[in-house]
Amino acid sequence: MSEQQKQFYLYIDGQAVPVSEEVYREYRHYARKEEYFLHDLKREKFVCDQAARTATFTPSREDSYDRLLEGDRQFAAQGPTLEETVVSSLWMQELMGKLSPQERGIIYQLYVLEKSEREASAALHLAQTTFRRRKKALLEKLRALLDENS
């Protein structure tokens, strides 16, 4: 068979579909690339050099979960547990419920929106000295509430 008469086929759903040589080569290229990522990188292998009489071991680039556990690797999240987060959230809601709307506004401006005292006092339409005095009183109130719950 000559080069001009050569036919290329891809099998799709069990049926042979004729394609051009360019399409066939691209398909084979990406099929091999997929095989490389899905299989070759996950296997460890030995490479032997007959001339130098050496063998080198190449570990897999992907490790199994079981082997990592055997090596005392920890996979737990570093943050608080779900239970701690829920309890903390409920506790914060209870704590915020004990504050006036103006006190909640100060906390929102300073700690949620991360505004400076100057920006927060302007947003709440308060003089800076009044804002500082109310912030100080609020912090004392929060400290007392925290001491009650401890």
C-alpha positions, 0 to 999 in steps of 0.5 A: 500500500502506498503512502497516498492510499494509507487510511487512518481510522479512529474507533468511536463507540466501536465504529471505525471512523476514517480521519485524516493523518493529521487528526490521527497523529494529534489524537495519538499524541494526546492519548499518549499524553493522557496515559503519561499523566494517568499511569506513567507518573504514578508508577515507580520504575527502574532504569538500567544502563547496560553499558555502564552496568548501573540501575537507577530507581525513580520513585513515583511522583504520586504517593498513595494515601496508605503509604503517607499514613505509614510515614506519619503524615497528617492530613487533618485540617489545621484550622478549628473543627466544625464543632468549634466553629459552630459553637464559636458562631453561636457564642458570638451571636449570643454575645452580639445580641447583648450589645446595642446597635451602636456598639455592633456598628463600632465592631462592624466598622473596625473589625469587619470592614477593617476601617481605621478609627478616623474612617469608622467615626466618619461612617458613624457620624461621630466625633473622633473623641466620642468614637474613642470613648465609646470604643473604650467602653465597648471593649470594657463591656466585652471584657466583662461579658467574656469574664462572665462566660469563662 
